[in-house]
Amino acid sequence: MPIYKIHHSTRYEYDRIIQESINEIKIFPVQSAEQEVVQQEVEITGNPEIQFFYDYWGNRTGVFNLLPPHRELVIDSHLIIRTSESGDLQINFISGFEDMEREWVDDLKMLELKTPEPIRSQDKILGINAELRKADDSVAVSVKSCSDYIFGHFGYVRGITNVETTVDEILEKKGGVCQDFAHLLLQLLRTMNIPSRYVSGYICPNREGLRGEGATHAWVEAWIPGSGWAGIDPTNGVWVTNTHVKLATGRHFADCSPVKGSFKGTAVQELSVLVSVDYEDGHHAKNLNHVDLSKEKPSDSPLYSPAGQQ
């Protein structure tokens, strides 16, 4: 049962003084049989009080308001987490689509999670699915085929996409990062009527060569009849095991953004995200990513700024 020490630091810097920075954070790992939070400390500039609640998708969410004037906001999470052995992974590779429909009939959330987004390039999605889907394939085989297709046909390229990049754009660029591949896989699976959800978290492979180490990561969970939710990582073409640490789930990235908020003022802001992972054998992985917020399109107001997966 491996133990990981993870430091996740989100830093906003402003070119002039701002105030009343209201933020929502989803940086609290899911407590489950697959992972146990041993310890977590969260430190925020100015030490504001954090109010907690569980959102629509069941994610533990913190909200805080930093009222005093400031030119910097830092959100630090220091986490120690233990994950279960990879051998605990049990996926039913036999169950079919008719089994799935019996399991989630009349479940409104599952109906949401199986409905694809309206996109311009849906014909391309249908074409990919027609190429991959065989009549006698089980649900699990179909999920793995879609993930393998993305892994084999799309390049892992940083800097060509952002948190607002659409599935249409990903299909055109033929590349991106983990959150792009997760969104594309969701579209493929939901077009097959497979309930699927976006997952945010970390990947801790320890020298295994998987993409995304030392950064926030994203993957997908698909509903497999007889197994329940099974995680699959299209960025690396693998089923999720004990190297993945889950923070939040939702329909898409916006439901799982680690940090998002707004402030009062007209400042230009710069965002940097640091993630480091320490392993039991002494190995250390670290990634510092600077996010160009000038490329991000606003969500609710011109002061909204998400911190995305890389």
N, C-alpha and C positions, 0 to 999 in steps of 0.2 A: 504494500500500500504506500505509494510514493507520497512525499510531502514536498510542497512547493512554497517558497517565499516570494510573493509577488508585490512589487511596488508599482503603483499606477498613479502618475502625477499629471494633472491637467492644469496648464498655466495660461491665463489670459493676461495680456499686457495692453494697456491703452495709451494713446499718445496725448491724452489730456485726462483730467480728473472726471470720473463718473460716480454715480451713486445709485442706491436702490437696485442692486443687482439681484434679481430673483432667479433662482436656478432649481432645476430638477435633476437628481442624480440617480442612476441605476447602476451602481458599482458594488452591489451586495450579492455575493454568490448564492445560488439556489442551494438550500439545505435538502439533501436527498440521500438515498442509499448509495449513490455513486460518488458523492463528495461531502466532506464534513469540514466546516469552517472551524479551525482550531483557535484562531485569533484574528481579529480585524480592528484596526484603528484608523479612523478617518479624521484628518486635520484640514481645516479650512481657514483661509485668511480671515482674521477678525473674530474667529471662534463663534460664528452665529449658531443659534439653536436650530437643530434639524428636526422637522416634523416628518413622521413616517406614515406610510399607508401602503396598501397593496392595490395595484392598478387592475384594470379590466382583465389582463392576461395573467394575473397572479404574481407579478413581479414586485418585490419589496422596493419601494421608491422613497427617496428622501427629498424634501423641499426645504430650501432656506432662503432668507433674504438678508443680504449684506447691505445695511442701510447707510453707514458712514461713507463719505467721499473716499475714493481710492483709485489708484492707477494700476493695480495688479490684483488678480484673483488666482489663488492656487488651491487646488483640491487634491489632497494627498491621501491615497489609500495604501496602508501597509497590511498585507494579508498573508496568513499562514493557512494553507488548506491541504487536506489529505484526500486523495481520490482512491477509488476501489480498483481492484486488479482488473486488467483487461479481460481476463477469463470470465468475468461476470457478464460479458456481452453475449446475449442470446437473441438471435434474430430468426424469425420464422420465414424460411425461404420457400415454403410450400403454399401458404395461404394465398387465395386469389382475390380478385376484385369483388366478387359476390360476398365473400366473408367480410370484407371491409364495410360494405354498405349496411350489412346487418348490425355491425358494431356501433356505428355512429348515426343511425337514422334518427331524425328529429332533434339532433344536437345542434343548436344554432351556431355555437362557436366553431364546431367542426365544419358546418356549411360555409361559414366565412372563410375558413382556412383552406377550403377546396375550390374556392372561386378565383379564377385567374384575373389579373389586372387587365383593363381595356387598353391595348397597345396597338400601334399602327402595324407592327410586324407580326401579328398573330399568325399569318399564313406561314411565316418562317418557322414559328414554334410548332405548328401542326405538321410541317414537313419533317422537322427533326424527330418529332414523336413517331411519325409514320415509319421513319427509317429505323428507329430503335425498338419500337414496341412489337413484340411477337405475340401471336394470338394466345399461346399457352404460357406466357411469362407470368410468374407470380408478381405480387406487389413489390416485394423486396428486390427481385431481379430487375424490375422496371426502374426502381429508384436508383440502383447501382449503375444501370446502363446510362441513365441521364447524367449522373455525376461523372462517370468515366468519359462521356462525350465532351463535357465542359473541360475536364482536365486535359483531354487530348487535343482539343480544337481551339482553346483560348489561351493566350499568353498572359503570364503573370507580370504585369507592367505597372509600376507605381507612377503616379503623377498625371495620368491621362484621363482620370475620372475623379469625381468628388461625391459627396453624400447625396447629391441631387441627380446623379446620372441615372437615366432611365434604361429599361431593358432594351428599348429600341436602339439607344446609343451604344450599349454594350454589344449588341449584335453587329452593329456597323464597325466598331473599333476592333472586335475580335480579341479584346484584352481588357485587363483591369486588375482589381485586387479582390480580396476575399468577399467583401460585401457585395460587389458586383456579381460574382459567381453565385453567391447565395440567392440574390434576387432572380438571376436567370434560371437557376435550378427550381426555385419556387414556381416560376411561370410554367416550366416544363411539366412539373409534377401536378400542379393544380389543373392544367389543361387535360391531364389524364384522370382528373377527379380524385387525386390522392391528397387528403388533408396534409398540409405541410406548414411549418412555421419557421420564421427567422430566429436564429440564436446568436447572441453576442457573448463574448467571453475572451479567454486567453488560450493559447496553445503552448504546451511545455514539452517539446519532444526530446530535449537533452541530446544534442549531437546527431539526431536521427535524420537530419536534412529536410525536414518538413518546412514548407513555406509558412511564414507568419510568426515565427518564434520571436519573443521580445517585443511584441506589439499586441494591441487589441485585435481580436480575431472574430470572424463570423462564419457560421455554417448553417445547416438546415436540419430540422427534425421532421421526419415523415412518419405517418401513422401506418404501422405494419400490423395487419390482423394477427391476433394471437401473441403479439409482442408489445404493442403499444407504441410509444414514441421511440424512434431509433434515430440517432444522430448520424449524419453523413457530411463529409467535408469535401466539397467539389474543388476547393483550392489545391488539395493534396490527393484527391482521388481515393479517400479511405473512409471506412466507417469510423465513427468517433469512439475513442477508448479512454483510458485513464490519463492521457496526455492533454485532454481538453477540459477546461474549467468553465462552467456555464454561469453567466451572470443574469441574463434575461431572455425572454422569448416574446414573440409577437407576430403580427401579420407581415411586417417589414421593418426596415431599419428604424424608421421614425418611432416605432413602439419601443425600441430597445436602446436608443442613443444613451451612451454612458453619462453624458452631461449635455444639457441644453438649457437656455434661459434667455433673459433679456435684461437691459439696464436702462437707466435714465441718463441721457447725455447724447452727444454727437461725436464721440471719439471714434477713431479708427482703431481696431483691435487686431492683435496678433495672437495666434493660438499655437501652443506647442504641447505635445503629448509624449510623456516618457513612460515606458513600461520596461521593467527589468524583472528577471526571474532567476532566483537562486535555487540550485539543486542540492540534494543531500550529499552528492559526491564532490561538492565544491565548485562545480561548473557554474558559470554566470553568463546570462544572455541579456543584452540591453539594446533598446532601440529608442532614439529620440526623433520624433517626427514633427516637422513644422507644417502647419496647415494654412494654406493661403485662403483666408476667408473672403477675399475679394472675388473669388470664383463661385462662392456659395450663393445660391438663390435664397431669399428670405422665406421663412415658413409662415409665421403669424404676424410679424412686424419687421421693420428694417433693423431691429436690434436683436433678432433671434440668431443664435449661433450654435449649431450642433457640433459635437466632437465625434468624428466618425471612426470606423474600423479601418485598418490599413492592411 
